[in-house]
């Protein structure tokens, strides 16, 4: 290359000039991509694969918006016999249905959880009220807590069973 450029130096032509010798050779011998580019250097400079983020989420969002605005909101229809609709099927628009299905909690399940918590709290309240009533009666009758523990042994159990059997017959 250096020798060829030395030879062309006297004619005052640049080797890599597009109007010069290399331009004429490239237009005859190369395809249309390399025309008017001069010589091509095939070295490792800037031969990198660019990694770009995926456009899938944007396209999916665009499809959903297109569906919502151009197809329109869903309309409520009669429920067929024997079919129980899901909780998100009660909403009118597809966007609210999507959020209700994937992000918001199920309203019926939340209501049943609340009922269970209310039931447990009510049972606890009744037990505490019964305990208070027992303590009040113990104080009123000036009793002591003998009712909370009764000692037993084998002989007492055998006698108790015999007595129960005799009363049942």
PyMOL CGO cylinders between C-alpha atoms (Angstrom):
from pymol import cmd
from pymol.cgo import CYLINDER

trace = [
    CYLINDER, 0.00, 0.00, 0.00, 2.79, 2.35, 0.88, 0.3, 1, 1, 1, 1, 1, 1,
    CYLINDER, 2.79, 2.35, 0.88, 4.52, 1.68, -2.45, 0.3, 1, 1, 1, 1, 1, 1,
    CYLINDER, 4.52, 1.68, -2.45, 1.35, 2.28, -4.42, 0.3, 1, 1, 1, 1, 1, 1,
    CYLINDER, 1.35, 2.28, -4.42, 0.69, 5.55, -2.63, 0.3, 1, 1, 1, 1, 1, 1,
    CYLINDER, 0.69, 5.55, -2.63, 4.30, 6.63, -3.37, 0.3, 1, 1, 1, 1, 1, 1,
    CYLINDER, 4.30, 6.63, -3.37, 3.73, 5.99, -7.03, 0.3, 1, 1, 1, 1, 1, 1,
    CYLINDER, 3.73, 5.99, -7.03, 0.51, 7.97, -7.07, 0.3, 1, 1, 1, 1, 1, 1,
    CYLINDER, 0.51, 7.97, -7.07, 2.08, 10.80, -5.12, 0.3, 1, 1, 1, 1, 1, 1,
    CYLINDER, 2.08, 10.80, -5.12, 3.64, 12.18, -8.28, 0.3, 1, 1, 1, 1, 1, 1,
    CYLINDER, 3.64, 12.18, -8.28, 0.28, 12.38, -10.00, 0.3, 1, 1, 1, 1, 1, 1,
    CYLINDER, 0.28, 12.38, -10.00, -1.06, 14.23, -6.97, 0.3, 1, 1, 1, 1, 1, 1,
    CYLINDER, -1.06, 14.23, -6.97, -3.93, 11.82, -6.44, 0.3, 1, 1, 1, 1, 1, 1,
    CYLINDER, -3.93, 11.82, -6.44, -4.93, 10.46, -3.11, 0.3, 1, 1, 1, 1, 1, 1,
    CYLINDER, -4.93, 10.46, -3.11, -5.40, 6.73, -2.96, 0.3, 1, 1, 1, 1, 1, 1,
    CYLINDER, -5.40, 6.73, -2.96, -8.44, 6.77, -0.71, 0.3, 1, 1, 1, 1, 1, 1,
    CYLINDER, -8.44, 6.77, -0.71, -10.16, 9.71, -2.32, 0.3, 1, 1, 1, 1, 1, 1,
    CYLINDER, -10.16, 9.71, -2.32, -13.63, 8.78, -3.64, 0.3, 1, 1, 1, 1, 1, 1,
    CYLINDER, -13.63, 8.78, -3.64, -13.08, 10.43, -7.02, 0.3, 1, 1, 1, 1, 1, 1,
    CYLINDER, -13.08, 10.43, -7.02, -9.67, 8.90, -7.46, 0.3, 1, 1, 1, 1, 1, 1,
    CYLINDER, -9.67, 8.90, -7.46, -8.47, 5.47, -8.51, 0.3, 1, 1, 1, 1, 1, 1,
    CYLINDER, -8.47, 5.47, -8.51, -9.93, 3.55, -5.56, 0.3, 1, 1, 1, 1, 1, 1,
    CYLINDER, -9.93, 3.55, -5.56, -13.35, 5.11, -6.15, 0.3, 1, 1, 1, 1, 1, 1,
    CYLINDER, -13.35, 5.11, -6.15, -13.33, 3.92, -9.76, 0.3, 1, 1, 1, 1, 1, 1,
    CYLINDER, -13.33, 3.92, -9.76, -12.21, 0.45, -8.74, 0.3, 1, 1, 1, 1, 1, 1,
    CYLINDER, -12.21, 0.45, -8.74, -14.83, 0.20, -6.02, 0.3, 1, 1, 1, 1, 1, 1,
    CYLINDER, -14.83, 0.20, -6.02, -17.67, 1.24, -8.30, 0.3, 1, 1, 1, 1, 1, 1,
    CYLINDER, -17.67, 1.24, -8.30, -16.76, -1.46, -10.80, 0.3, 1, 1, 1, 1, 1, 1,
    CYLINDER, -16.76, -1.46, -10.80, -15.85, -4.32, -8.49, 0.3, 1, 1, 1, 1, 1, 1,
    CYLINDER, -15.85, -4.32, -8.49, -18.05, -3.87, -5.38, 0.3, 1, 1, 1, 1, 1, 1,
    CYLINDER, -18.05, -3.87, -5.38, -21.74, -3.96, -4.72, 0.3, 1, 1, 1, 1, 1, 1,
    CYLINDER, -21.74, -3.96, -4.72, -23.85, -0.87, -4.20, 0.3, 1, 1, 1, 1, 1, 1,
    CYLINDER, -23.85, -0.87, -4.20, -23.24, -0.76, -0.42, 0.3, 1, 1, 1, 1, 1, 1,
    CYLINDER, -23.24, -0.76, -0.42, -19.57, 0.09, -0.73, 0.3, 1, 1, 1, 1, 1, 1,
    CYLINDER, -19.57, 0.09, -0.73, -19.95, 2.69, -3.46, 0.3, 1, 1, 1, 1, 1, 1,
    CYLINDER, -19.95, 2.69, -3.46, -18.77, 6.16, -2.49, 0.3, 1, 1, 1, 1, 1, 1,
    CYLINDER, -18.77, 6.16, -2.49, -17.20, 4.88, 0.72, 0.3, 1, 1, 1, 1, 1, 1,
    CYLINDER, -17.20, 4.88, 0.72, -13.64, 4.61, -0.39, 0.3, 1, 1, 1, 1, 1, 1,
    CYLINDER, -13.64, 4.61, -0.39, -11.62, 1.71, 0.90, 0.3, 1, 1, 1, 1, 1, 1,
    CYLINDER, -11.62, 1.71, 0.90, -12.98, -0.16, 3.83, 0.3, 1, 1, 1, 1, 1, 1,
    CYLINDER, -12.98, -0.16, 3.83, -10.80, -0.94, 6.81, 0.3, 1, 1, 1, 1, 1, 1,
    CYLINDER, -10.80, -0.94, 6.81, -11.69, -4.25, 8.40, 0.3, 1, 1, 1, 1, 1, 1,
    CYLINDER, -11.69, -4.25, 8.40, -10.07, -3.88, 11.76, 0.3, 1, 1, 1, 1, 1, 1,
    CYLINDER, -10.07, -3.88, 11.76, -11.48, -4.42, 15.21, 0.3, 1, 1, 1, 1, 1, 1,
    CYLINDER, -11.48, -4.42, 15.21, -12.33, -0.82, 15.94, 0.3, 1, 1, 1, 1, 1, 1,
    CYLINDER, -12.33, -0.82, 15.94, -15.94, -0.15, 16.89, 0.3, 1, 1, 1, 1, 1, 1,
    CYLINDER, -15.94, -0.15, 16.89, -17.17, -3.60, 15.92, 0.3, 1, 1, 1, 1, 1, 1,
    CYLINDER, -17.17, -3.60, 15.92, -19.28, -3.93, 19.02, 0.3, 1, 1, 1, 1, 1, 1,
    CYLINDER, -19.28, -3.93, 19.02, -22.73, -5.37, 19.45, 0.3, 1, 1, 1, 1, 1, 1,
    CYLINDER, -22.73, -5.37, 19.45, -24.97, -2.78, 21.02, 0.3, 1, 1, 1, 1, 1, 1,
    CYLINDER, -24.97, -2.78, 21.02, -27.19, -4.22, 23.72, 0.3, 1, 1, 1, 1, 1, 1,
    CYLINDER, -27.19, -4.22, 23.72, -30.51, -2.42, 23.81, 0.3, 1, 1, 1, 1, 1, 1,
    CYLINDER, -30.51, -2.42, 23.81, -33.31, -3.01, 26.29, 0.3, 1, 1, 1, 1, 1, 1,
    CYLINDER, -33.31, -3.01, 26.29, -36.31, -5.01, 25.26, 0.3, 1, 1, 1, 1, 1, 1,
    CYLINDER, -36.31, -5.01, 25.26, -39.31, -3.18, 23.88, 0.3, 1, 1, 1, 1, 1, 1,
    CYLINDER, -39.31, -3.18, 23.88, -41.74, -5.95, 24.87, 0.3, 1, 1, 1, 1, 1, 1,
    CYLINDER, -41.74, -5.95, 24.87, -43.22, -4.13, 27.86, 0.3, 1, 1, 1, 1, 1, 1,
    CYLINDER, -43.22, -4.13, 27.86, -43.76, -0.96, 25.87, 0.3, 1, 1, 1, 1, 1, 1,
    CYLINDER, -43.76, -0.96, 25.87, -45.45, -2.86, 23.05, 0.3, 1, 1, 1, 1, 1, 1,
    CYLINDER, -45.45, -2.86, 23.05, -47.66, -4.77, 25.50, 0.3, 1, 1, 1, 1, 1, 1,
    CYLINDER, -47.66, -4.77, 25.50, -48.68, -1.52, 27.24, 0.3, 1, 1, 1, 1, 1, 1,
    CYLINDER, -48.68, -1.52, 27.24, -49.35, 0.11, 23.89, 0.3, 1, 1, 1, 1, 1, 1,
    CYLINDER, -49.35, 0.11, 23.89, -51.51, -2.86, 22.87, 0.3, 1, 1, 1, 1, 1, 1,
    CYLINDER, -51.51, -2.86, 22.87, -53.54, -2.62, 26.10, 0.3, 1, 1, 1, 1, 1, 1,
    CYLINDER, -53.54, -2.62, 26.10, -54.06, 1.13, 25.68, 0.3, 1, 1, 1, 1, 1, 1,
    CYLINDER, -54.06, 1.13, 25.68, -55.01, 0.65, 22.04, 0.3, 1, 1, 1, 1, 1, 1,
    CYLINDER, -55.01, 0.65, 22.04, -57.50, -2.03, 23.07, 0.3, 1, 1, 1, 1, 1, 1,
    CYLINDER, -57.50, -2.03, 23.07, -58.97, 0.19, 25.79, 0.3, 1, 1, 1, 1, 1, 1,
    CYLINDER, -58.97, 0.19, 25.79, -59.34, 3.34, 23.71, 0.3, 1, 1, 1, 1, 1, 1,
    CYLINDER, -59.34, 3.34, 23.71, -60.27, 1.88, 20.32, 0.3, 1, 1, 1, 1, 1, 1,
    CYLINDER, -60.27, 1.88, 20.32, -62.18, -1.26, 21.22, 0.3, 1, 1, 1, 1, 1, 1,
    CYLINDER, -62.18, -1.26, 21.22, -63.84, 0.45, 24.14, 0.3, 1, 1, 1, 1, 1, 1,
    CYLINDER, -63.84, 0.45, 24.14, -64.84, -0.50, 27.64, 0.3, 1, 1, 1, 1, 1, 1,
    CYLINDER, -64.84, -0.50, 27.64, -66.53, -3.78, 28.39, 0.3, 1, 1, 1, 1, 1, 1,
    CYLINDER, -66.53, -3.78, 28.39, -70.27, -3.82, 28.86, 0.3, 1, 1, 1, 1, 1, 1,
    CYLINDER, -70.27, -3.82, 28.86, -72.07, -5.78, 31.53, 0.3, 1, 1, 1, 1, 1, 1,
    CYLINDER, -72.07, -5.78, 31.53, -74.24, -8.64, 30.35, 0.3, 1, 1, 1, 1, 1, 1,
    CYLINDER, -74.24, -8.64, 30.35, -76.62, -11.13, 31.88, 0.3, 1, 1, 1, 1, 1, 1,
    CYLINDER, -76.62, -11.13, 31.88, -74.97, -13.94, 33.83, 0.3, 1, 1, 1, 1, 1, 1,
    CYLINDER, -74.97, -13.94, 33.83, -75.79, -17.40, 32.45, 0.3, 1, 1, 1, 1, 1, 1,
    CYLINDER, -75.79, -17.40, 32.45, -77.39, -20.00, 34.70, 0.3, 1, 1, 1, 1, 1, 1,
    CYLINDER, -77.39, -20.00, 34.70, -74.94, -21.99, 36.81, 0.3, 1, 1, 1, 1, 1, 1,
    CYLINDER, -74.94, -21.99, 36.81, -71.98, -19.68, 36.17, 0.3, 1, 1, 1, 1, 1, 1,
    CYLINDER, -71.98, -19.68, 36.17, -70.41, -17.82, 39.06, 0.3, 1, 1, 1, 1, 1, 1,
    CYLINDER, -70.41, -17.82, 39.06, -68.36, -14.88, 37.75, 0.3, 1, 1, 1, 1, 1, 1,
    CYLINDER, -68.36, -14.88, 37.75, -64.95, -14.05, 39.13, 0.3, 1, 1, 1, 1, 1, 1,
    CYLINDER, -64.95, -14.05, 39.13, -64.63, -10.94, 41.24, 0.3, 1, 1, 1, 1, 1, 1,
    CYLINDER, -64.63, -10.94, 41.24, -62.84, -8.93, 38.52, 0.3, 1, 1, 1, 1, 1, 1,
    CYLINDER, -62.84, -8.93, 38.52, -65.62, -9.60, 35.99, 0.3, 1, 1, 1, 1, 1, 1,
    CYLINDER, -65.62, -9.60, 35.99, -67.95, -7.21, 37.80, 0.3, 1, 1, 1, 1, 1, 1,
    CYLINDER, -67.95, -7.21, 37.80, -65.96, -4.13, 36.73, 0.3, 1, 1, 1, 1, 1, 1,
    CYLINDER, -65.96, -4.13, 36.73, -66.76, -2.23, 33.55, 0.3, 1, 1, 1, 1, 1, 1,
    CYLINDER, -66.76, -2.23, 33.55, -63.41, -1.21, 32.07, 0.3, 1, 1, 1, 1, 1, 1,
    CYLINDER, -63.41, -1.21, 32.07, -60.60, -3.58, 31.10, 0.3, 1, 1, 1, 1, 1, 1,
    CYLINDER, -60.60, -3.58, 31.10, -57.97, -1.54, 32.95, 0.3, 1, 1, 1, 1, 1, 1,
    CYLINDER, -57.97, -1.54, 32.95, -59.85, -1.74, 36.25, 0.3, 1, 1, 1, 1, 1, 1,
    CYLINDER, -59.85, -1.74, 36.25, -60.46, -5.43, 35.61, 0.3, 1, 1, 1, 1, 1, 1,
    CYLINDER, -60.46, -5.43, 35.61, -56.74, -5.98, 35.10, 0.3, 1, 1, 1, 1, 1, 1,
    CYLINDER, -56.74, -5.98, 35.10, -55.83, -4.15, 38.31, 0.3, 1, 1, 1, 1, 1, 1,
    CYLINDER, -55.83, -4.15, 38.31, -58.58, -5.95, 40.21, 0.3, 1, 1, 1, 1, 1, 1,
    CYLINDER, -58.58, -5.95, 40.21, -57.40, -9.32, 38.97, 0.3, 1, 1, 1, 1, 1, 1,
    CYLINDER, -57.40, -9.32, 38.97, -53.64, -8.97, 39.48, 0.3, 1, 1, 1, 1, 1, 1,
    CYLINDER, -53.64, -8.97, 39.48, -53.04, -6.22, 42.06, 0.3, 1, 1, 1, 1, 1, 1,
    CYLINDER, -53.04, -6.22, 42.06, -56.05, -5.66, 44.32, 0.3, 1, 1, 1, 1, 1, 1,
    CYLINDER, -56.05, -5.66, 44.32, -57.12, -8.24, 46.91, 0.3, 1, 1, 1, 1, 1, 1,
    CYLINDER, -57.12, -8.24, 46.91, -60.30, -10.22, 46.42, 0.3, 1, 1, 1, 1, 1, 1,
    CYLINDER, -60.30, -10.22, 46.42, -63.12, -8.29, 48.11, 0.3, 1, 1, 1, 1, 1, 1,
    CYLINDER, -63.12, -8.29, 48.11, -65.05, -11.41, 49.12, 0.3, 1, 1, 1, 1, 1, 1,
    CYLINDER, -65.05, -11.41, 49.12, -61.97, -13.00, 50.68, 0.3, 1, 1, 1, 1, 1, 1,
    CYLINDER, -61.97, -13.00, 50.68, -61.19, -9.81, 52.59, 0.3, 1, 1, 1, 1, 1, 1,
    CYLINDER, -61.19, -9.81, 52.59, -64.79, -9.68, 53.84, 0.3, 1, 1, 1, 1, 1, 1,
    CYLINDER, -64.79, -9.68, 53.84, -64.62, -13.31, 55.00, 0.3, 1, 1, 1, 1, 1, 1,
    CYLINDER, -64.62, -13.31, 55.00, -61.32, -12.61, 56.79, 0.3, 1, 1, 1, 1, 1, 1,
    CYLINDER, -61.32, -12.61, 56.79, -62.97, -9.67, 58.54, 0.3, 1, 1, 1, 1, 1, 1,
    CYLINDER, -62.97, -9.67, 58.54, -65.91, -11.88, 59.57, 0.3, 1, 1, 1, 1, 1, 1,
    CYLINDER, -65.91, -11.88, 59.57, -63.51, -14.49, 60.98, 0.3, 1, 1, 1, 1, 1, 1,
    CYLINDER, -63.51, -14.49, 60.98, -61.59, -11.86, 62.97, 0.3, 1, 1, 1, 1, 1, 1,
    CYLINDER, -61.59, -11.86, 62.97, -64.89, -10.46, 64.26, 0.3, 1, 1, 1, 1, 1, 1,
    CYLINDER, -64.89, -10.46, 64.26, -66.06, -13.96, 65.28, 0.3, 1, 1, 1, 1, 1, 1,
    CYLINDER, -66.06, -13.96, 65.28, -62.79, -14.69, 67.13, 0.3, 1, 1, 1, 1, 1, 1,
    CYLINDER, -62.79, -14.69, 67.13, -62.97, -11.33, 68.91, 0.3, 1, 1, 1, 1, 1, 1,
    CYLINDER, -62.97, -11.33, 68.91, -66.61, -12.01, 69.89, 0.3, 1, 1, 1, 1, 1, 1,
    CYLINDER, -66.61, -12.01, 69.89, -65.74, -15.46, 71.32, 0.3, 1, 1, 1, 1, 1, 1,
    CYLINDER, -65.74, -15.46, 71.32, -62.86, -13.93, 73.31, 0.3, 1, 1, 1, 1, 1, 1,
    CYLINDER, -62.86, -13.93, 73.31, -65.17, -11.22, 74.61, 0.3, 1, 1, 1, 1, 1, 1,
    CYLINDER, -65.17, -11.22, 74.61, -67.72, -13.83, 75.73, 0.3, 1, 1, 1, 1, 1, 1,
    CYLINDER, -67.72, -13.83, 75.73, -65.02, -15.88, 77.49, 0.3, 1, 1, 1, 1, 1, 1,
    CYLINDER, -65.02, -15.88, 77.49, -63.68, -12.83, 79.32, 0.3, 1, 1, 1, 1, 1, 1,
    CYLINDER, -63.68, -12.83, 79.32, -67.23, -11.86, 80.34, 0.3, 1, 1, 1, 1, 1, 1,
    CYLINDER, -67.23, -11.86, 80.34, -67.83, -15.39, 81.68, 0.3, 1, 1, 1, 1, 1, 1,
    CYLINDER, -67.83, -15.39, 81.68, -64.54, -15.27, 83.59, 0.3, 1, 1, 1, 1, 1, 1,
    CYLINDER, -64.54, -15.27, 83.59, -65.47, -11.90, 85.11, 0.3, 1, 1, 1, 1, 1, 1,
    CYLINDER, -65.47, -11.90, 85.11, -68.88, -13.25, 86.10, 0.3, 1, 1, 1, 1, 1, 1,
    CYLINDER, -68.88, -13.25, 86.10, -67.28, -16.30, 87.78, 0.3, 1, 1, 1, 1, 1, 1,
    CYLINDER, -67.28, -16.30, 87.78, -64.84, -14.10, 89.70, 0.3, 1, 1, 1, 1, 1, 1,
    CYLINDER, -64.84, -14.10, 89.70, -67.69, -11.81, 90.77, 0.3, 1, 1, 1, 1, 1, 1,
    CYLINDER, -67.69, -11.81, 90.77, -69.73, -14.80, 92.03, 0.3, 1, 1, 1, 1, 1, 1,
    CYLINDER, -69.73, -14.80, 92.03, -66.70, -16.17, 93.90, 0.3, 1, 1, 1, 1, 1, 1,
    CYLINDER, -66.70, -16.17, 93.90, -66.28, -12.82, 95.66, 0.3, 1, 1, 1, 1, 1, 1,
    CYLINDER, -66.28, -12.82, 95.66, -69.99, -12.53, 96.31, 0.3, 1, 1, 1, 1, 1, 1,
    CYLINDER, -69.99, -12.53, 96.31, -70.27, -15.97, 97.93, 0.3, 1, 1, 1, 1, 1, 1,
    CYLINDER, -70.27, -15.97, 97.93, -66.86, -15.62, 99.58, 0.3, 1, 1, 1, 1, 1, 1,
    CYLINDER, -66.86, -15.62, 99.58, -65.65, -18.84, 98.02, 0.3, 1, 1, 1, 1, 1, 1,
    CYLINDER, -65.65, -18.84, 98.02, -62.17, -19.84, 97.18, 0.3, 1, 1, 1, 1, 1, 1,
    CYLINDER, -62.17, -19.84, 97.18, -60.88, -21.43, 94.01, 0.3, 1, 1, 1, 1, 1, 1,
    CYLINDER, -60.88, -21.43, 94.01, -61.41, -25.06, 94.88, 0.3, 1, 1, 1, 1, 1, 1,
    CYLINDER, -61.41, -25.06, 94.88, -63.45, -25.49, 91.70, 0.3, 1, 1, 1, 1, 1, 1,
    CYLINDER, -63.45, -25.49, 91.70, -60.37, -24.93, 89.56, 0.3, 1, 1, 1, 1, 1, 1,
    CYLINDER, -60.37, -24.93, 89.56, -58.67, -28.15, 90.75, 0.3, 1, 1, 1, 1, 1, 1,
    CYLINDER, -58.67, -28.15, 90.75, -60.10, -31.40, 92.03, 0.3, 1, 1, 1, 1, 1, 1,
    CYLINDER, -60.10, -31.40, 92.03, -57.66, -34.15, 93.00, 0.3, 1, 1, 1, 1, 1, 1,
    CYLINDER, -57.66, -34.15, 93.00, -58.46, -37.63, 91.78, 0.3, 1, 1, 1, 1, 1, 1,
    CYLINDER, -58.46, -37.63, 91.78, -57.07, -41.14, 91.93, 0.3, 1, 1, 1, 1, 1, 1,
    CYLINDER, -57.07, -41.14, 91.93, -57.97, -44.58, 90.58, 0.3, 1, 1, 1, 1, 1, 1,
    CYLINDER, -57.97, -44.58, 90.58, -60.29, -45.48, 93.39, 0.3, 1, 1, 1, 1, 1, 1,
    CYLINDER, -60.29, -45.48, 93.39, -62.42, -42.36, 92.90, 0.3, 1, 1, 1, 1, 1, 1,
    CYLINDER, -62.42, -42.36, 92.90, -62.69, -42.97, 89.14, 0.3, 1, 1, 1, 1, 1, 1,
    CYLINDER, -62.69, -42.97, 89.14, -63.77, -46.59, 89.60, 0.3, 1, 1, 1, 1, 1, 1,
    CYLINDER, -63.77, -46.59, 89.60, -66.40, -45.57, 92.14, 0.3, 1, 1, 1, 1, 1, 1,
    CYLINDER, -66.40, -45.57, 92.14, -67.64, -42.80, 89.83, 0.3, 1, 1, 1, 1, 1, 1,
    CYLINDER, -67.64, -42.80, 89.83, -68.03, -45.20, 86.88, 0.3, 1, 1, 1, 1, 1, 1,
    CYLINDER, -68.03, -45.20, 86.88, -69.92, -47.74, 89.03, 0.3, 1, 1, 1, 1, 1, 1,
    CYLINDER, -69.92, -47.74, 89.03, -72.25, -45.00, 90.23, 0.3, 1, 1, 1, 1, 1, 1,
    CYLINDER, -72.25, -45.00, 90.23, -72.88, -43.78, 86.64, 0.3, 1, 1, 1, 1, 1, 1,
    CYLINDER, -72.88, -43.78, 86.64, -73.57, -47.34, 85.44, 0.3, 1, 1, 1, 1, 1, 1,
    CYLINDER, -73.57, -47.34, 85.44, -76.06, -47.91, 88.26, 0.3, 1, 1, 1, 1, 1, 1,
    CYLINDER, -76.06, -47.91, 88.26, -77.94, -44.69, 87.54, 0.3, 1, 1, 1, 1, 1, 1,
    CYLINDER, -77.94, -44.69, 87.54, -78.12, -45.36, 83.80, 0.3, 1, 1, 1, 1, 1, 1,
    CYLINDER, -78.12, -45.36, 83.80, -79.63, -48.88, 84.26, 0.3, 1, 1, 1, 1, 1, 1,
]
cmd.load_cgo(trace, "trace")
